[in-house]
Amino acid sequence: MTDDDAQIIRRENDDLKRRNAQFQDDVTSLGGQILRMHQELERVSGRRVVAAHGQLSGGE
């Protein structure tokens, strides 16, 4: 392996490390977004259940 080959491999390795770090950040961000969406869905679903019970008991 020549010095040029070693330098190319080091650059590729550094690039892969940067890309891996970015992917890990993206996964963390997506995990947070999923959690917020689940919480929002639970909140909205809870309101629908409460509203449905309120409509039934109010109309009886």
PALOLUM-864353 format. One line per 2 residues: for each residue x negated, y negated, z negated of C-alpha. Coordinates in pm, whole numbers, plus 50000, padded with zeros to 5 digits. Each point is the difference from the previous one (the first is absolute). Example, Ala and Ser with C-alpha at 12.3 -4.5 7.8 and 13.67 -1.06 7.14 Angstrom:
<kelums>
48770,50450,49220 | 49863,49656,50066
</kelums>
This chain:
<kelums>
50000,50000,50000 | 49861,49663,50099
50027,49677,49807 | 50258,49881,50253
50210,50311,49939 | 49978,49951,49624
50102,49635,50034 | 50301,50095,50214
50106,50262,49746 | 49965,49749,49713
50215,49746,50187 | 50263,50263,50073
49994,50111,49636 | 50042,49642,49879
50290,49950,50242 | 50167,50319,49878
49960,49891,49639 | 50165,49664,50080
50284,50170,50185 | 50051,50247,49716
50015,49715,49748 | 50257,49821,50216
50210,50316,50030 | 49990,50046,49623
50115,49638,49953 | 50279,50057,50253
50117,50316,49821 | 50002,49818,49666
50199,49715,50151 | 50249,50237,50161
50041,50183,49671 | 50091,49672,49832
50246,49915,50275 | 50165,50342,49970
50036,49954,49625 | 50161,49657,50048
50237,50139,50262 | 50105,50285,49768
50064,49748,49722 | 50202,49779,50234
50200,50299,50123 | 50077,50104,49643
50102,49645,49915 | 50228,49970,50304
50145,50349,49950 | 50069,49918,49636
50188,49687,50101 | 50212,50199,50244
50088,50254,49733 | 50088,49727,49752
50203,49811,50263 | 50187,50317,50100
50088,50078,49638 | 50103,49641,49944
50230,50003,50301 | 50165,50324,49893
50059,49898,49641 | 50111,49651,50093
50255,50127,50250 | 50154,50268,49780
</kelums>
